[in-house]
Amino acid sequence: MKETKERLVLTKIEHLKEQLPWTMGLAGLARLVTWESKNVLGVSKNEMVEKIIGWVLEYQKERSDETVPPTEKEILVYCKAQIDGEMANSTVDKIYDKKKNKLLIRPMEAQRRMRCFSEEFLNKEFDVFLSLLPDHAINDYLKSFFPSVCEEAKWNLFGLSNDFETAVSIKYMYHDTLLYSHETSHLVSIELKFDTDLSDNQLLKYAFMMADLEDKGKIAKECTHDFLVISQELKKKHKFLSRSPSEIREMALDLIDDPLKKRYPKKPKGEVFKKKIEALVPRTRAILQDMNIHLTDWQKFGDHFAAIHDGIVRTDTNETYEKLIRGFLESLETKFSHKNQARLFVRRSVADKVN
């Protein structure tokens, strides 16, 4: 039998009460550019290999009538010309132009795509922002959705890096952002959306993850679980984001209760894992029934923190706080929804607010 090799764990997480450094947000950025070469090259690694093989075969065919085969240097020069041509063709004229797919891209185009259109890049910026945000500001924001949030709660943030799922041995799903307050036994899951919809079993996967964290002793037993979705404004219909919180909950309960559907987390596979998931079903169902669910959008999120920023009296002691909020809002204003043909957030003037 082939021995299963354990993955290297870069960060140990014995319990979610342990605070991770805010630099884990940067670790998430490292994941973004190292796990998916498409973010940097414009094409996947397999697509890149296919291109190179295609160019080499094409060049050899062009030179097939010659008695002397092309040299390695000649093939390299030919491929370099193809690369330069694709990069030139992938360049756009305006910041919010749609990307040209299947072409190699230059570094500036890679940055444009990630900074303006990438949901995952926004996730990483969000993780850094919330990691540095004072607890009182997090409490103030969360209480607008979840009244049970304690005003004195202290939060630890866990974003999506390649560490979390391995460190806690929950490898069957990815999450966006988890906020955990151990003193108040409160876990808030935040799902961030940007021109994408919720999957039909997304809430169910979060509920399974919460039940598994409890079962492994990574969070307090009988924790309060809440679920918040932040998306673009729904100017165009999304199948699941357009549903009410109660409809999303009922859909998840239907999936877990219907023996013909049973949309349990799919990986890893195997009988042992299947039994483990089955054992989590009762607690998962209870979490779904008790969970508070809210949907909001990036414009409202930005408005909330813009109001805080406008009210800050600049002093030497709160300079970092002011810069933190201003910087995130300025970055949020660069994000563009192709579905809505509009930016995710536009900072409004005093006159706009009055009108």
Secondary structure in CASP SS format (residue, H / E / C, confidence):
PFRMAT SS
TARGET T0000
AUTHOR 0000-0000-0000
METHOD secondary structure of the structure
MODEL  1
M C 1.00
K C 1.00
E C 1.00
T C 1.00
K C 1.00
E C 1.00
R C 1.00
L C 1.00
V C 1.00
L C 1.00
T C 1.00
K C 1.00
I C 1.00
E C 1.00
H C 1.00
L C 1.00
K C 1.00
E C 1.00
Q C 1.00
L C 1.00
P C 1.00
W C 1.00
T C 1.00
M H 1.00
G H 1.00
L H 1.00
A H 1.00
G H 1.00
L H 1.00
A H 1.00
R H 1.00
L H 1.00
V H 1.00
T H 1.00
W H 1.00
E C 1.00
S C 1.00
K H 1.00
N H 1.00
V H 1.00
L H 1.00
G C 1.00
V C 1.00
S C 1.00
K H 1.00
N H 1.00
E H 1.00
M H 1.00
V H 1.00
E H 1.00
K H 1.00
I H 1.00
I H 1.00
G H 1.00
W H 1.00
V H 1.00
L H 1.00
E H 1.00
Y H 1.00
Q H 1.00
K H 1.00
E H 1.00
R C 1.00
S C 1.00
D C 1.00
E C 1.00
T C 1.00
V C 1.00
P C 1.00
P C 1.00
T C 1.00
E H 1.00
K H 1.00
E H 1.00
I H 1.00
L H 1.00
V H 1.00
Y H 1.00
C H 1.00
K H 1.00
A H 1.00
Q H 1.00
I H 1.00
D H 1.00
G H 1.00
E H 1.00
M H 1.00
A H 1.00
N H 1.00
S C 1.00
T C 1.00
V C 1.00
D C 1.00
K C 1.00
I C 1.00
Y C 1.00
D C 1.00
K C 1.00
K C 1.00
K C 1.00
N C 1.00
K C 1.00
L C 1.00
L C 1.00
I C 1.00
R C 1.00
P H 1.00
M H 1.00
E H 1.00
A H 1.00
Q H 1.00
R H 1.00
R H 1.00
M H 1.00
R H 1.00
C H 1.00
F H 1.00
S C 1.00
E H 1.00
E H 1.00
F H 1.00
L H 1.00
N H 1.00
K H 1.00
E H 1.00
F H 1.00
D H 1.00
V H 1.00
F H 1.00
L H 1.00
S H 1.00
L H 1.00
L C 1.00
P C 1.00
D H 1.00
H H 1.00
A H 1.00
I H 1.00
N H 1.00
D H 1.00
Y H 1.00
L H 1.00
K H 1.00
S C 1.00
F C 1.00
F C 1.00
P C 1.00
S C 1.00
V C 1.00
C C 1.00
E C 1.00
E C 1.00
A C 1.00
K C 1.00
W C 1.00
N E 1.00
L E 1.00
F E 1.00
G E 1.00
L C 1.00
S C 1.00
N C 1.00
D C 1.00
F H 1.00
E H 1.00
T H 1.00
A H 1.00
V C 1.00
S C 1.00
I C 1.00
K C 1.00
Y C 1.00
M C 1.00
Y C 1.00
H C 1.00
D C 1.00
T E 1.00
L E 1.00
L E 1.00
Y E 1.00
S E 1.00
H C 1.00
E C 1.00
T C 1.00
S C 1.00
H E 1.00
L E 1.00
V E 1.00
S E 1.00
I E 1.00
E E 1.00
L E 1.00
K C 1.00
F C 1.00
D C 1.00
T C 1.00
D C 1.00
L C 1.00
S C 1.00
D C 1.00
N C 1.00
Q H 1.00
L H 1.00
L H 1.00
K H 1.00
Y H 1.00
A H 1.00
F H 1.00
M H 1.00
M H 1.00
A H 1.00
D H 1.00
L H 1.00
E H 1.00
D H 1.00
K C 1.00
G C 1.00
K C 1.00
I C 1.00
A C 1.00
K C 1.00
E C 1.00
C C 1.00
T E 1.00
H E 1.00
D E 1.00
F E 1.00
L E 1.00
V E 1.00
I E 1.00
S E 1.00
Q C 1.00
E C 1.00
L C 1.00
K C 1.00
K C 1.00
K C 1.00
H C 1.00
K C 1.00
F C 1.00
L C 1.00
S C 1.00
R C 1.00
S C 1.00
P H 1.00
S H 1.00
E H 1.00
I H 1.00
R H 1.00
E H 1.00
M H 1.00
A H 1.00
L H 1.00
D H 1.00
L H 1.00
I H 1.00
D H 1.00
D C 1.00
P C 1.00
L C 1.00
K C 1.00
K C 1.00
R C 1.00
Y C 1.00
P C 1.00
K C 1.00
K C 1.00
P C 1.00
K C 1.00
G C 1.00
E H 1.00
V H 1.00
F H 1.00
K H 1.00
K H 1.00
K H 1.00
I H 1.00
E H 1.00
A H 1.00
L H 1.00
V H 1.00
P H 1.00
R H 1.00
T H 1.00
R H 1.00
A H 1.00
I H 1.00
L H 1.00
Q H 1.00
D H 1.00
M C 1.00
N E 1.00
I E 1.00
H E 1.00
L E 1.00
T E 1.00
D E 1.00
W H 1.00
Q H 1.00
K H 1.00
F H 1.00
G H 1.00
D H 1.00
H H 1.00
F H 1.00
A H 1.00
A H 1.00
I H 1.00
H H 1.00
D H 1.00
G H 1.00
I C 1.00
V C 1.00
R C 1.00
T C 1.00
D C 1.00
T C 1.00
N C 1.00
E H 1.00
T H 1.00
Y H 1.00
E H 1.00
K H 1.00
L H 1.00
I H 1.00
R H 1.00
G H 1.00
F H 1.00
L H 1.00
E H 1.00
S H 1.00
L H 1.00
E C 1.00
T C 1.00
K C 1.00
F E 1.00
S E 1.00
H C 1.00
K C 1.00
N C 1.00
Q C 1.00
A E 1.00
R E 1.00
L C 1.00
F C 1.00
V C 1.00
R C 1.00
R C 1.00
S C 1.00
V H 1.00
A H 1.00
D H 1.00
K H 1.00
V H 1.00
N C 1.00
END
